[in-house]
Amino acid sequence: KFYLTNNASHIKIALNTATREELLSIPYFNDYLVDALIEQRTLRDGFKSWDKVLLTSRFPEEKLALIQLYLTLD
């Protein structure tokens, strides 16, 4: 058996304001992807939807649901 608890200490990182180091702490992210996300974020003046995030080169679309556990667009 295992139990899930509501861990109030888990805070999502805001993709639109996160530093490079914060983004590198996200599972499934590497140097290339983080640099591409920051570039696209700058060009778009922030991400307004996850659809725009998915347009980033080499973004692991199949992992989006897991990545959303760590990130927010707020």
N, CA, C and O atoms as a GROMACS GRO file, in nm:
protein
  296
    1LYS      N    1   0.083  -0.119   0.000
    1LYS     CA    2   0.000   0.000   0.000
    1LYS      C    3   0.086   0.124   0.000
    1LYS      O    4   0.200   0.124   0.047
    2PHE      N    5   0.030   0.229  -0.054
    2PHE     CA    6   0.094   0.359  -0.044
    2PHE      C    7  -0.014   0.464  -0.025
    2PHE      O    8  -0.130   0.443  -0.060
    3TYR      N    9   0.026   0.575   0.028
    3TYR     CA   10  -0.068   0.682   0.057
    3TYR      C   11  -0.021   0.811  -0.008
    3TYR      O   12   0.098   0.841  -0.010
    4LEU      N   13  -0.114   0.884  -0.060
    4LEU     CA   14  -0.084   1.015  -0.114
    4LEU      C   15  -0.126   1.119  -0.012
    4LEU      O   16  -0.234   1.112   0.047
    5THR      N   17  -0.040   1.214   0.008
    5THR     CA   18  -0.072   1.322   0.101
    5THR      C   19  -0.068   1.454   0.025
    5THR      O   20   0.000   1.466  -0.076
    6ASN      N   21  -0.139   1.549   0.074
    6ASN     CA   22  -0.135   1.682   0.016
    6ASN      C   23  -0.017   1.756   0.076
    6ASN      O   24  -0.023   1.800   0.191
    7ASN      N   25   0.088   1.768   0.000
    7ASN     CA   26   0.210   1.830   0.049
    7ASN      C   27   0.206   1.980   0.020
    7ASN      O   28   0.233   2.023  -0.091
    8ALA      N   29   0.172   2.057   0.119
    8ALA     CA   30   0.157   2.201   0.102
    8ALA      C   31   0.290   2.269   0.074
    8ALA      O   32   0.292   2.383   0.028
    9SER      N   33   0.402   2.202   0.102
    9SER     CA   34   0.532   2.265   0.079
    9SER      C   35   0.574   2.259  -0.067
    9SER      O   36   0.673   2.322  -0.106
   10HIS      N   37   0.501   2.184  -0.148
   10HIS     CA   38   0.534   2.177  -0.291
   10HIS      C   39   0.476   2.300  -0.361
   10HIS      O   40   0.355   2.318  -0.368
   11ILE      N   41   0.564   2.382  -0.412
   11ILE     CA   42   0.522   2.503  -0.481
   11ILE      C   43   0.562   2.491  -0.627
   11ILE      O   44   0.676   2.459  -0.658
   12LYS      N   45   0.467   2.517  -0.715
   12LYS     CA   46   0.496   2.512  -0.858
   12LYS      C   47   0.579   2.633  -0.898
   12LYS      O   48   0.567   2.741  -0.841
   13ILE      N   49   0.663   2.612  -0.998
   13ILE     CA   50   0.748   2.717  -1.051
   13ILE      C   51   0.673   2.787  -1.164
   13ILE      O   52   0.613   2.720  -1.249
   14ALA      N   53   0.675   2.918  -1.166
   14ALA     CA   54   0.609   2.996  -1.272
   14ALA      C   55   0.699   2.998  -1.395
   14ALA      O   56   0.805   3.059  -1.394
   15LEU      N   57   0.656   2.932  -1.500
   15LEU     CA   58   0.736   2.921  -1.622
   15LEU      C   59   0.772   3.057  -1.679
   15LEU      O   60   0.882   3.075  -1.732
   16ASN      N   61   0.682   3.153  -1.670
   16ASN     CA   62   0.706   3.283  -1.731
   16ASN      C   63   0.805   3.372  -1.656
   16ASN      O   64   0.849   3.474  -1.708
   17THR      N   65   0.841   3.334  -1.535
   17THR     CA   66   0.935   3.415  -1.457
   17THR      C   67   1.051   3.334  -1.400
   17THR      O   68   1.139   3.390  -1.334
   18ALA      N   69   1.053   3.205  -1.424
   18ALA     CA   70   1.154   3.117  -1.365
   18ALA      C   71   1.294   3.147  -1.419
   18ALA      O   72   1.310   3.184  -1.535
   19THR      N   73   1.392   3.130  -1.334
   19THR     CA   74   1.531   3.144  -1.378
   19THR      C   75   1.573   3.017  -1.451
   19THR      O   76   1.505   2.914  -1.446
   20ARG      N   77   1.685   3.026  -1.517
   20ARG     CA   78   1.739   2.910  -1.588
   20ARG      C   79   1.763   2.794  -1.489
   20ARG      O   80   1.731   2.679  -1.518
   21GLU      N   81   1.818   2.826  -1.374
   21GLU     CA   82   1.847   2.724  -1.273
   21GLU      C   83   1.720   2.657  -1.222
   21GLU      O   84   1.717   2.536  -1.201
   22GLU      N   85   1.616   2.736  -1.201
   22GLU     CA   86   1.488   2.679  -1.158
   22GLU      C   87   1.433   2.583  -1.263
   22GLU      O   88   1.384   2.475  -1.230
   23LEU      N   89   1.440   2.622  -1.388
   23LEU     CA   90   1.390   2.536  -1.495
   23LEU      C   91   1.473   2.409  -1.508
   23LEU      O   92   1.419   2.303  -1.538
   24LEU      N   93   1.602   2.420  -1.486
   24LEU     CA   94   1.687   2.300  -1.494
   24LEU      C   95   1.656   2.200  -1.382
   24LEU      O   96   1.693   2.084  -1.392
   25SER      N   97   1.589   2.245  -1.277
   25SER     CA   98   1.554   2.154  -1.168
   25SER      C   99   1.432   2.068  -1.201
   25SER      O  100   1.400   1.974  -1.128
   26ILE      N  101   1.364   2.098  -1.312
   26ILE     CA  102   1.245   2.024  -1.353
   26ILE      C  103   1.286   1.894  -1.418
   26ILE      O  104   1.368   1.895  -1.510
   27PRO      N  105   1.231   1.781  -1.374
   27PRO     CA  106   1.259   1.656  -1.443
   27PRO      C  107   1.220   1.667  -1.592
   27PRO      O  108   1.124   1.736  -1.626
   28TYR      N  109   1.293   1.601  -1.676
   28TYR     CA  110   1.272   1.598  -1.822
   28TYR      C  111   1.328   1.721  -1.893
   28TYR      O  112   1.323   1.727  -2.016
   29PHE      N  113   1.380   1.820  -1.821
   29PHE     CA  114   1.438   1.938  -1.884
   29PHE      C  115   1.589   1.925  -1.887
   29PHE      O  116   1.651   1.879  -1.791
   30ASN      N  117   1.648   1.967  -1.999
   30ASN     CA  118   1.793   1.971  -2.012
   30ASN      C  119   1.834   2.111  -2.057
   30ASN      O  120   1.749   2.198  -2.075
   31ASP      N  121   1.965   2.132  -2.074
   31ASP     CA  122   2.016   2.264  -2.112
   31ASP      C  123   1.953   2.316  -2.240
   31ASP      O  124   1.910   2.432  -2.247
   32TYR      N  125   1.947   2.231  -2.342
   32TYR     CA  126   1.893   2.275  -2.471
   32TYR      C  127   1.747   2.320  -2.457
   32TYR      O  128   1.710   2.427  -2.504
   33LEU      N  129   1.665   2.238  -2.391
   33LEU     CA  130   1.523   2.269  -2.378
   33LEU      C  131   1.502   2.395  -2.295
   33LEU      O  132   1.419   2.479  -2.331
   34VAL      N  133   1.574   2.410  -2.188
   34VAL     CA  134   1.560   2.529  -2.103
   34VAL      C  135   1.596   2.654  -2.181
   34VAL      O  136   1.526   2.755  -2.174
   35ASP      N  137   1.706   2.649  -2.257
   35ASP     CA  138   1.745   2.764  -2.337
   35ASP      C  139   1.638   2.796  -2.442
   35ASP      O  140   1.607   2.913  -2.466
   36ALA      N  141   1.582   2.692  -2.505
   36ALA     CA  142   1.476   2.713  -2.605
   36ALA      C  143   1.351   2.771  -2.541
   36ALA      O  144   1.287   2.859  -2.599
   37LEU      N  145   1.315   2.724  -2.423
   37LEU     CA  146   1.197   2.777  -2.352
   37LEU      C  147   1.216   2.924  -2.317
   37LEU      O  148   1.124   3.005  -2.334
   38ILE      N  149   1.333   2.958  -2.268
   38ILE     CA  150   1.360   3.098  -2.231
   38ILE      C  151   1.357   3.186  -2.356
   38ILE      O  152   1.305   3.297  -2.351
   39GLU      N  153   1.412   3.138  -2.466
   39GLU     CA  154   1.410   3.214  -2.590
   39GLU      C  155   1.266   3.237  -2.638
   39GLU      O  156   1.229   3.348  -2.673
   40GLN      N  157   1.187   3.130  -2.640
   40GLN     CA  158   1.047   3.143  -2.684
   40GLN      C  159   0.965   3.229  -2.589
   40GLN      O  160   0.880   3.306  -2.632
   41ARG      N  161   0.992   3.216  -2.461
   41ARG     CA  162   0.922   3.298  -2.361
   41ARG      C  163   0.950   3.446  -2.385
   41ARG      O  164   0.860   3.529  -2.374
   42THR      N  165   1.074   3.478  -2.417
   42THR     CA  166   1.112   3.616  -2.444
   42THR      C  167   1.047   3.667  -2.572
   42THR      O  168   0.993   3.778  -2.576
   43LEU      N  169   1.053   3.586  -2.677
   43LEU     CA  170   0.995   3.626  -2.806
   43LEU      C  171   0.843   3.645  -2.798
   43LEU      O  172   0.788   3.731  -2.866
   44ARG      N  173   0.778   3.565  -2.717
   44ARG     CA  174   0.631   3.569  -2.705
   44ARG      C  175   0.582   3.660  -2.593
   44ARG      O  176   0.462   3.673  -2.570
   45ASP      N  177   0.676   3.723  -2.523
   45ASP     CA  178   0.641   3.806  -2.407
   45ASP      C  179   0.565   3.721  -2.305
   45ASP      O  180   0.464   3.763  -2.250
   46GLY      N  181   0.615   3.602  -2.282
   46GLY     CA  182   0.554   3.507  -2.188
   46GLY      C  183   0.463   3.410  -2.259
   46GLY      O  184   0.409   3.440  -2.366
   47PHE      N  185   0.446   3.294  -2.199
   47PHE     CA  186   0.355   3.193  -2.252
   47PHE      C  187   0.215   3.218  -2.198
   47PHE      O  188   0.197   3.233  -2.077
   48LYS      N  189   0.118   3.223  -2.286
   48LYS     CA  190  -0.021   3.244  -2.245
   48LYS      C  191  -0.099   3.113  -2.233
   48LYS      O  192  -0.202   3.107  -2.166
   49SER      N  193  -0.049   3.007  -2.300
   49SER     CA  194  -0.117   2.878  -2.296
   49SER      C  195  -0.015   2.766  -2.313
   49SER      O  196   0.096   2.787  -2.362
   50TRP      N  197  -0.055   2.647  -2.272
   50TRP     CA  198   0.033   2.531  -2.286
   50TRP      C  199   0.051   2.494  -2.433
   50TRP      O  200   0.152   2.432  -2.469
   51ASP      N  201  -0.044   2.530  -2.518
   51ASP     CA  202  -0.030   2.503  -2.661
   51ASP      C  203   0.093   2.575  -2.716
   51ASP      O  204   0.164   2.520  -2.801
   52LYS      N  205   0.118   2.695  -2.670
   52LYS     CA  206   0.236   2.771  -2.715
   52LYS      C  207   0.364   2.711  -2.660
   52LYS      O  208   0.467   2.712  -2.727
   53VAL      N  209   0.360   2.659  -2.538
   53VAL     CA  210   0.477   2.593  -2.480
   53VAL      C  211   0.514   2.471  -2.563
   53VAL      O  212   0.631   2.445  -2.588
   54LEU      N  213   0.413   2.397  -2.607
   54LEU     CA  214   0.437   2.276  -2.685
   54LEU      C  215   0.503   2.304  -2.819
   54LEU      O  216   0.560   2.213  -2.879
   55LEU      N  217   0.497   2.426  -2.867
   55LEU     CA  218   0.562   2.461  -2.993
   55LEU      C  219   0.713   2.476  -2.980
   55LEU      O  220   0.783   2.486  -3.081
   56THR      N  221   0.763   2.478  -2.858
   56THR     CA  222   0.906   2.491  -2.834
   56THR      C  223   0.978   2.366  -2.885
   56THR      O  224   0.935   2.254  -2.861
   57SER      N  225   1.086   2.388  -2.955
   57SER     CA  226   1.165   2.278  -3.013
   57SER      C  227   1.205   2.175  -2.909
   57SER      O  228   1.256   2.210  -2.802
   58ARG      N  229   1.182   2.051  -2.940
   58ARG     CA  230   1.218   1.935  -2.856
   58ARG      C  231   1.143   1.929  -2.722
   58ARG      O  232   1.189   1.861  -2.630
   59PHE      N  233   1.032   1.997  -2.711
   59PHE     CA  234   0.954   1.988  -2.587
   59PHE      C  235   0.893   1.848  -2.580
   59PHE      O  236   0.829   1.804  -2.676
   60PRO      N  237   0.910   1.778  -2.467
   60PRO     CA  238   0.859   1.641  -2.454
   60PRO      C  239   0.706   1.639  -2.434
   60PRO      O  240   0.658   1.624  -2.322
   61GLU      N  241   0.633   1.654  -2.543
   61GLU     CA  242   0.487   1.665  -2.538
   61GLU      C  243   0.422   1.550  -2.461
   61GLU      O  244   0.324   1.571  -2.390
   62GLU      N  245   0.477   1.429  -2.474
   62GLU     CA  246   0.420   1.314  -2.405
   62GLU      C  247   0.436   1.322  -2.253
   62GLU      O  248   0.371   1.248  -2.180
   63LYS      N  249   0.520   1.413  -2.206
   63LYS     CA  250   0.543   1.430  -2.062
   63LYS      C  251   0.473   1.554  -2.006
   63LYS      O  252   0.494   1.590  -1.890
   64LEU      N  253   0.391   1.620  -2.087
   64LEU     CA  254   0.330   1.746  -2.045
   64LEU      C  255   0.253   1.734  -1.914
   64LEU      O  256   0.267   1.820  -1.826
   65ALA      N  257   0.175   1.631  -1.898
   65ALA     CA  258   0.096   1.615  -1.775
   65ALA      C  259   0.187   1.606  -1.652
   65ALA      O  260   0.154   1.660  -1.546
   66LEU      N  261   0.299   1.538  -1.666
   66LEU     CA  262   0.393   1.528  -1.554
   66LEU      C  263   0.464   1.660  -1.529
   66LEU      O  264   0.485   1.700  -1.414
   67ILE      N  265   0.501   1.728  -1.636
   67ILE     CA  266   0.571   1.857  -1.623
   67ILE      C  267   0.479   1.960  -1.558
   67ILE      O  268   0.526   2.046  -1.484
   68GLN      N  269   0.350   1.952  -1.585
   68GLN     CA  270   0.255   2.048  -1.525
   68GLN      C  271   0.243   2.031  -1.374
   68GLN      O  272   0.188   2.118  -1.307
   69LEU      N  273   0.293   1.922  -1.320
   69LEU     CA  274   0.297   1.907  -1.175
   69LEU      C  275   0.400   2.000  -1.112
   69LEU      O  276   0.391   2.031  -0.994
   70TYR      N  277   0.497   2.044  -1.192
   70TYR     CA  278   0.606   2.128  -1.144
   70TYR      C  279   0.594   2.274  -1.186
   70TYR      O  280   0.652   2.362  -1.123
   71LEU      N  281   0.519   2.299  -1.294
   71LEU     CA  282   0.516   2.433  -1.351
   71LEU      C  283   0.374   2.490  -1.356
   71LEU      O  284   0.275   2.417  -1.360
   72THR      N  285   0.369   2.621  -1.357
   72THR     CA  286   0.244   2.692  -1.377
   72THR      C  287   0.270   2.805  -1.477
   72THR      O  288   0.383   2.850  -1.490
   73LEU      N  289   0.168   2.850  -1.546
   73LEU     CA  290   0.184   2.964  -1.637
   73LEU      C  291   0.149   3.096  -1.569
   73LEU      O  292   0.164   3.201  -1.631
   74ASP      N  293   0.103   3.093  -1.445
   74ASP     CA  294   0.066   3.214  -1.371
   74ASP      C  295   0.188   3.298  -1.340
   74ASP      O  296   0.176   3.404  -1.279
   0.00000   0.00000   0.00000
